[in-house]
């Protein structure tokens, strides 16, 4: 997980490109548990299953899915951390 800074006030970035489910969802869950309320996490993935799995993960908790964008095989999720 790295630092970021553009659009939606992104504060952290998680690159799970090249990983298949359940790794992207598991890594996202871990990252969300470590981040403070108000942080914004950008997740970069390329496994098509994340388009279904990531909204399910976010829907189970307090966090907000701000954006989902698929472009040229890369999927970008922007998630606001809410405690």
Secondary structure, 3 states (H helix, E strand, C coil): CEECCCCCCCCEEEECCCCCCCHHHHHHHHHHHHCCCCCEEEEEECCCCHHHHHHHHHHCCCCEEEEEEEECCEEEEEEECCC
